[in-house]
Amino acid sequence: MSSRNRERRKATQKARAARGRARAAGRTAERAGAERAGDEPIGSASPVDAIDALVAAMLNAMLAEDGDAIASCVDILADPPGGSRGRRLVNRVLAGWFDNIVEDAWERGWQPADAHRVVSRRASPAEARLVVDAMAAQMRRYDPVTVDKRWKAQLHSLGVLAWRDRDDDWLDAWADNEGRGRAQALTEAHFVLNLLAMLPRLEVLCPPPGTARREPPPRAAPPTGRGADPRMLDRVRALLAKAESTGFAEEAEALTAKAQQLMTRHSIDEALLAAGAGNPAEPAARRVGIDNPYEVAKASLLDVVATVNRCRTVWSKHFGFSTVVGFEGDLDAVELLYTSLLVQATTAMMRAGSRQDRAGRSRTRSFRQSFLASFAIRIGQRLRSATEQVCEAAAAEAGEGRLLPALAARTDAVREATDTMFPRIAAQSLRANDSEGWACGRAAADLASLRIRDEVTGERGG
């Protein structure tokens, strides 16, 4: 058997196992749901079993790309016996499948932003919105105090403000909102179910819903490793927002330089505090989206920003994200600075316009890829220079005997955490083949907002 066939067989077995777990729990959930909805007793629950079997058959038919079997399942599920009551029962069975397959995805390391991102890359915007609705509904299973705040923040960023109350009309409501007929809605719902069921296992970066614990009361000593000071982050965000919106390069340079100084100084203070603590914090990890186009150059930009801030990145190209490993405060800095620099680079790239070769053929894509690649490399050089200046000033204050070991310990901890989390990773080279794009990208990086003019105290330079 070829390696490709073995992988396909393994993936099919994994999907069947996931669906089996969902089916077993789904029947119990649907019987309880039917009782709560006030429907007539369903006796031996054979209607639920029949619908459940049809859903499983349709998912397998999709895996096998059996169009006739898919059409047959859709015909029955779209117009089941019992009229409106039958359709409500189909909706509830499907809701049970979504609940359990989404829960299975959480247990395999996926988070709301990850699931939405991968569905958005492989399906339609309407199907991505269906996943958001399914995730919102699944959250009803958990006591709010057992849901990590990062989970809630991701759901809120996706537009989830409240969980749905009923399962019997959710599919029809989604179909009406998206302009779908019943048959199309059923087909797309099953496609999304298959997509979620086939997701591989990822690294667990934070507690899944239902497993988080209440935050302990604050101790007398300042905590370490809990992330950057919110007030400092608000100030950094404001500075970067101004840097992105101004039309004057000199002003943008000063604004972003100030933001970089604040983040670097906070990281140094946190490292010194952790070095003196009896129980220093451990590195954490986050996933940052890397969107098309020019994703290689964007992943490289994130990597250079992370490296300067004593973090490491691992790019998962197939799923559209990089995992950044580092201490919480440094992760905050990486996300903020990467987002701002990407805005600046994209704005400069678009301002440079399109390109053609001598024969009139477009070379815009190669120009822009080279532009961003050059920008990333040059920004890395400038970031390292800026960071060295701040570290030299901090070492003069704290003493090299304190600062350098503290920073080295953090660097070693991040490397060990990355190697443990990703024992098999390969380096990705950054290539560019458009000399003009390379030169323009380097020039844009030189104009980007990194020049250090202000002191950490906030006094304005001349």
C-alpha positions in Angstrom: 0.0 0.0 0.0 1.4 3.4 -1.0 2.1 6.1 1.7 -0.7 8.2 0.2 -3.2 5.4 0.4 -2.1 4.7 4.0 -2.6 8.3 4.9 -6.0 8.4 3.3 -7.1 5.2 5.1 -5.8 6.5 8.4 -7.7 9.8 7.9 -10.9 7.9 7.0 -10.6 5.7 10.1 -10.1 8.8 12.3 -13.2 10.5 10.8 -15.3 7.4 11.5 -14.0 7.2 15.1 -14.9 10.9 15.6 -18.4 10.4 14.1 -18.9 7.3 16.2 -18.3 9.2 19.4 -20.5 12.0 18.2 -23.3 9.6 17.3 -23.3 7.9 20.6 -23.5 11.2 22.6 -25.8 12.7 20.0 -28.6 10.2 20.5 -28.7 10.9 24.2 -28.7 14.7 23.6 -31.4 14.5 21.0 -33.8 12.5 23.2 -33.3 15.0 26.0 -33.8 17.8 23.5 -37.0 16.4 22.2 -38.4 16.2 25.8 -37.4 19.8 26.5 -39.0 21.0 23.3 -42.3 19.4 24.3 -42.6 17.1 21.3 -44.6 13.9 21.4 -42.7 11.0 22.9 -40.6 9.3 20.3 -41.0 5.8 21.8 -37.9 3.7 21.1 -36.2 6.8 19.5 -36.2 5.0 16.1 -36.7 8.3 14.3 -33.6 9.7 15.9 -31.7 6.5 15.1 -32.9 6.6 11.5 -31.9 10.2 11.0 -28.6 9.6 12.8 -27.8 6.8 10.4 -28.7 9.0 7.4 -26.3 11.7 8.6 -23.5 9.1 9.1 -24.3 7.7 5.6 -24.1 11.1 4.0 -20.8 11.9 5.7 -19.3 8.7 4.4 -20.8 9.3 0.9 -19.0 12.7 0.9 -15.7 11.1 1.8 -16.2 8.6 -1.0 -17.4 11.3 -3.4 -20.5 9.2 -4.1 -22.9 11.8 -5.7 -25.8 9.4 -6.0 -25.7 8.4 -2.3 -25.3 12.1 -1.3 -28.4 13.0 -3.4 -30.4 10.2 -1.9 -29.6 11.2 1.7 -30.3 14.8 1.0 -33.7 14.0 -0.5 -34.8 12.1 2.7 -33.3 14.6 5.2 -34.8 17.6 3.3 -38.3 16.1 3.4 -38.5 13.5 6.2 -41.6 11.7 7.4 -43.6 13.8 9.8 -43.5 17.1 8.0 -42.4 20.1 10.1 -41.9 17.8 13.1 -39.5 15.6 11.1 -37.6 18.6 9.9 -37.2 19.9 13.5 -35.9 16.5 14.5 -33.3 16.5 11.7 -32.2 19.9 12.8 -31.8 18.7 16.4 -29.8 15.6 15.3 -27.5 17.7 13.2 -27.1 20.1 16.2 -26.0 17.1 18.3 -23.5 16.1 15.7 -22.0 19.6 15.5 -21.9 19.8 19.3 -19.9 16.6 19.6 -17.6 17.1 16.7 -16.8 20.6 17.8 -16.1 19.3 21.3 -13.8 16.7 19.8 -12.0 19.4 17.9 -11.4 21.3 21.2 -10.0 18.2 22.7 -7.6 17.8 19.8 -6.1 21.3 20.4 -8.2 23.5 18.1 -9.5 26.9 19.2 -12.4 29.0 17.8 -10.1 31.2 15.7 -8.3 28.2 14.3 -11.5 26.4 13.3 -13.0 29.5 11.7 -9.8 30.2 9.8 -9.4 26.7 8.3 -13.1 26.6 7.3 -12.8 30.1 5.8 -9.9 28.9 3.7 -11.6 25.7 2.4 -15.3 26.7 2.3 -17.6 29.6 1.5 -18.2 32.6 3.8 -21.6 31.2 4.5 -20.2 27.9 5.7 -17.6 29.9 7.9 -20.5 31.6 9.5 -22.2 28.3 10.1 -19.1 27.2 12.0 -19.3 30.3 14.2 -23.0 29.5 15.0 -22.1 25.9 15.8 -19.3 27.0 18.1 -21.6 29.4 19.9 -24.2 26.7 20.4 -21.6 24.2 21.7 -20.6 26.6 24.5 -24.0 26.0 26.2 -22.5 22.8 27.6 -20.1 24.6 29.9 -20.3 26.6 33.1 -18.9 30.1 32.2 -16.3 30.0 35.0 -14.8 26.9 33.4 -14.2 28.6 30.0 -10.7 30.3 29.6 -10.9 34.0 29.0 -8.9 33.5 25.7 -11.6 31.3 24.4 -14.2 33.9 25.2 -12.1 36.6 23.5 -11.8 34.6 20.3 -15.5 33.9 20.1 -16.3 37.6 20.8 -13.9 38.6 18.0 -15.8 36.3 15.7 -19.1 38.2 16.5 -20.4 35.7 19.1 -22.3 37.7 21.7 -24.8 35.1 23.0 -25.5 31.4 22.6 -28.5 30.1 20.7 -31.4 28.8 22.8 -33.1 26.3 20.4 -31.8 23.5 18.2 -35.0 22.7 16.3 -35.0 25.7 14.0 -31.3 26.7 13.8 -30.6 25.2 10.4 -33.6 26.9 8.8 -32.7 30.2 10.4 -29.1 30.0 9.0 -30.4 28.9 5.6 -32.8 31.9 5.5 -30.1 34.3 6.5 -27.8 33.0 3.8 -30.4 32.5 1.0 -30.1 28.7 1.0 -32.8 26.2 0.2 -33.2 23.2 2.5 -31.3 20.8 0.3 -28.3 23.1 -0.1 -28.2 24.0 3.6 -28.1 20.2 4.5 -25.3 19.6 2.0 -23.2 22.5 3.3 -23.8 21.5 6.9 -22.6 18.0 6.2 -19.6 19.4 4.3 -18.6 21.4 7.3 -19.1 18.5 9.7 -16.7 16.4 7.5 -14.2 19.3 7.5 -14.2 19.5 11.3 -14.1 15.8 11.8 -11.0 15.4 9.6 -8.9 18.1 11.4 -5.7 16.7 12.8 -4.5 16.9 16.3 -2.7 20.2 17.3 -0.8 21.3 20.3 -3.1 22.2 23.2 -2.2 25.9 23.9 -4.9 26.7 26.6 -7.4 24.7 28.6 -10.4 23.5 26.5 -13.9 24.7 27.6 -15.0 23.0 30.7 -11.5 22.5 32.1 -10.4 26.0 33.0 -10.1 26.9 36.7 -10.9 30.1 38.5 -8.1 32.6 38.7 -6.5 32.5 42.2 -6.7 35.7 44.2 -3.7 38.1 43.7 -0.7 37.5 45.9 1.2 40.2 47.7 4.2 39.8 45.4 3.7 41.0 41.8 2.8 38.1 39.5 5.1 37.1 36.6 4.2 35.6 33.3 0.6 36.9 33.2 1.1 39.1 30.1 1.8 42.7 29.6 0.3 45.5 31.7 -3.1 46.4 30.1 -2.4 50.1 30.5 0.9 49.7 28.7 -0.7 47.7 25.9 -3.4 50.4 25.5 -0.7 53.0 25.1 1.2 50.9 22.6 -1.9 50.3 20.6 -2.7 54.0 20.4 0.9 54.8 19.3 0.8 52.1 16.6 -2.6 53.2 15.4 -1.3 56.7 14.9 1.8 55.4 13.2 -0.3 53.4 10.7 -2.6 56.3 9.9 -0.2 59.2 9.6 1.0 60.2 6.1 4.3 61.5 7.4 7.1 59.0 7.7 9.0 61.0 10.3 6.0 61.0 12.6 5.4 57.4 12.1 9.0 56.5 12.9 8.8 58.4 16.2 5.5 56.8 17.2 6.5 53.2 16.5 9.9 53.7 18.0 8.1 54.8 21.2 5.9 51.7 21.1 8.9 49.4 20.6 10.7 51.0 23.5 7.8 50.5 25.8 7.4 46.9 24.9 11.1 46.1 25.1 11.5 47.8 28.5 8.4 45.9 29.9 10.0 42.6 28.7 13.2 43.4 30.4 11.5 44.3 33.7 9.4 41.2 33.5 12.6 39.0 32.9 14.3 40.6 35.9 11.3 40.1 38.1 10.9 36.5 37.1 14.6 35.8 37.7 14.2 36.9 41.3 11.0 35.0 41.9 10.9 31.6 43.5 8.5 30.1 40.8 9.2 31.8 37.5 6.6 31.6 34.7 6.8 29.1 31.9 6.6 30.0 28.2 3.2 30.0 26.5 2.1 29.9 22.8 -0.4 31.5 20.5 -1.4 31.1 16.9 -1.3 34.1 14.6 -3.1 34.0 11.3 -0.9 34.1 8.1 -3.2 35.0 5.2 -2.8 34.7 1.5 -1.4 36.2 -0.7 2.4 36.3 -0.2 2.1 34.1 2.9 5.8 33.0 2.8 7.0 36.6 3.2 4.3 37.4 5.9 5.4 34.3 7.9 9.0 35.5 7.6 8.0 39.0 8.9 6.3 37.4 11.9 9.4 35.3 12.5 11.9 38.2 12.5 9.6 40.2 14.9 9.3 37.1 17.1 13.0 36.4 17.1 14.0 39.9 18.2 11.5 39.6 21.1 12.9 36.3 22.2 10.1 34.2 20.8 10.1 31.4 18.2 7.6 30.7 15.4 6.5 27.5 13.7 4.5 28.0 10.5 1.7 25.7 9.6 1.1 26.7 6.0 -1.7 24.2 5.3 -3.8 25.8 8.1 -2.9 29.4 7.6 -1.3 30.2 10.9 2.1 30.3 12.8 2.5 29.2 16.3 4.5 31.7 18.3 6.2 30.4 21.5 7.4 32.8 24.2 6.5 34.5 27.4 3.1 36.2 27.7 4.3 39.8 27.6 6.6 39.1 24.7 3.8 37.4 22.8 1.7 40.5 23.3 4.5 42.6 21.9 5.0 40.3 18.9 1.3 40.4 17.9 1.0 44.1 18.2 4.2 44.9 16.3 3.7 42.3 13.6 0.2 43.6 12.9 1.4 47.2 12.7 4.4 46.4 10.5 2.2 44.3 8.2 -0.1 47.3 7.8 2.8 49.6 7.0 4.4 47.1 4.6 1.1 46.5 2.7 0.3 50.2 2.5 3.8 50.9 1.0 3.5 47.9 -1.3 0.1 49.0 -2.7 1.4 52.5 -3.1 4.2 51.2 -5.3 1.6 49.9 -7.7 1.7 47.0 -10.2 4.5 46.0 -12.6 4.9 44.6 -16.1 7.8 43.1 -17.9 9.1 44.3 -21.3 6.6 42.1 -23.1 3.7 43.6 -21.3 3.1 40.6 -19.0 2.2 41.2 -15.4 5.0 40.6 -12.9 3.1 42.2 -10.0 3.0 39.0 -8.0 6.7 38.4 -8.1 7.3 42.1 -7.4 5.2 42.2 -4.3 6.5 38.9 -3.0 10.0 40.2 -3.4 8.9 43.5 -1.8 7.6 41.9 1.3 10.6 39.5 1.5 13.0 42.4 1.4 10.9 44.3 3.9 11.0 41.4 6.4 14.8 41.0 6.2 15.5 44.7 6.5 13.1 45.1 9.4 14.8 42.3 11.2 18.1 44.1 10.9 16.6 47.3 12.2 14.7 45.6 15.0 17.9 43.9 16.3 19.7 47.2 16.3 16.9 49.0 18.1 16.6 46.2 20.7 20.4 46.2 21.4 20.3 49.9 22.2 17.4 49.5 24.7 19.2 46.5 26.3 22.4 48.4 26.6 20.6 51.1 28.5 18.9 48.6 30.7 22.1 46.7 31.4 23.7 50.0 32.6 20.9 50.4 35.1 20.5 46.9 36.4 24.0 45.6 35.7 25.0 43.0 33.1 25.5 40.4 35.9 21.7 40.5 36.5 20.2 41.3 33.1 22.1 39.0 30.7 21.5 35.8 32.7 17.9 36.7 33.1 17.4 37.1 29.4 19.5 34.0 28.6 17.3 31.9 30.9 14.2 33.1 29.1 15.7 32.4 25.7 16.7 28.9 26.7 13.2 28.2 28.2 11.5 29.3 24.9 13.8 27.1 22.9 13.2 24.1 25.1 9.4 24.7 25.0 9.5 24.9 21.2 11.5 21.8 20.8 9.2 19.9 23.1 6.1 21.2 21.4 7.4 20.7 17.8 10.0 17.9 17.9 10.1 17.7 14.1 10.2 21.0 12.3 12.0 22.1 9.1 13.4 25.5 8.2 11.7 27.5 5.5 13.9 29.6 3.2 12.7 33.0 1.9 13.2 33.5 -1.8 12.7 36.6 -4.0 13.3 36.9 -7.7 12.3 40.5 -8.5 15.2 42.9 -8.0 13.0 46.0 -8.2 10.6 44.6 -5.6 13.5 43.7 -3.4 15.0 47.3 -3.6 11.6 48.9 -3.0 10.9 46.6 0.0 14.2 47.5 1.5 13.5 51.2 1.0 10.1 50.8 2.6 11.6 49.0 5.6 14.1 51.9 6.1 11.2 54.3 6.2 9.2 52.1 8.6 8.5 53.3 12.1 11.5 52.0 14.1 13.9 54.9 14.7 14.6 55.4 18.4 14.1 59.0 19.3 12.3 59.1 22.5 13.4 57.9 25.9 11.3 55.4 27.8 10.2 58.2 30.1 8.2 59.6 27.1 10.2 62.8 26.7 10.2 64.0 23.1 13.5 64.2 21.3 14.7 67.1 19.2 
